[in-house]
Amino acid sequence: MDWNKVIRSPWAWLLLVFSVGVGIGVRELTPERSLPIIQPHELNPALVDPSAWSNEDHRIMDFTLVNHHEDTVSLQDVQGEVLIADFFFSRCATICPIMTKNLTAVPKALSGTKGWRILSHSVTPAADTPEVLSGYANKMGADHPRWWFLTGPKKDIYRLARRSYFACYDEAQGGDGGMQDFVHTENIVLVDANGRLRGFYDGTSEEAINQLIEDARLLLEKKD
């Protein structure tokens, strides 16, 4: 085929212009993917403390806890980061090991990327000392600079679970592992750099974790 003749053909130029126009049109008409900003009233009421139910511009609360390296940390230490939060306890023999193991896919997928952190909160903080949490992190292959296993006063963990992340049921739902105040769930919560809730994921599902990774990447790229 003589490509010089093809290029000189007016029909070729018309086809080229048409193709470019269609491409631009499709791009303009296709909405850019974004994540919802989730407010407490949109969630299962069993997960939300009544005092937080009517909040229309929810942001996660400040906290002062101790990580598995025995460092005291607060919201200021993760300010501006995309957060992935869950609640567990080290002696749990049901969903917790599955959730933690599945979450190890996150550091691997986001390797070399800054601006994110995993916060795993113990719901049995009296038993889960920093030393115990450090051993748990090592055992689960989850010891990573951007992954903190957190402990602290029980009332503070409860407040975060029920009024900040909305990841746990209250005592009316039953008990787990001796906990009588609230029950942790398989929920993993994605929080954007502005402290807003952007997604809930089933931590026992590899498919859901893959979606979590994709959504976290979106937040990190868009800074939205």
Buried (B, 14 or more C-beta within 10 A) or exposed (E): EEEEEEEEEEEEEEEEEEEEEEEEEEEEEEEEEEBEBBBBEEBEEEBBBEEBEEEEEBBBBEBEBBBBBEEEBEBEBBEEBBBBBBBBBBBBEEBBBBBBBBBBBBBEBBEEBEBBBBBBBBBBBEBBBBEBBBBBBEEBEBBBEBBBBBBBEBEBBBBBBBBBBBBBBBEEEEEBBEBEBBBBBBBBBBBBBBBBBBBBBBBBBEEBBBBBBEBBBBBBEEEB
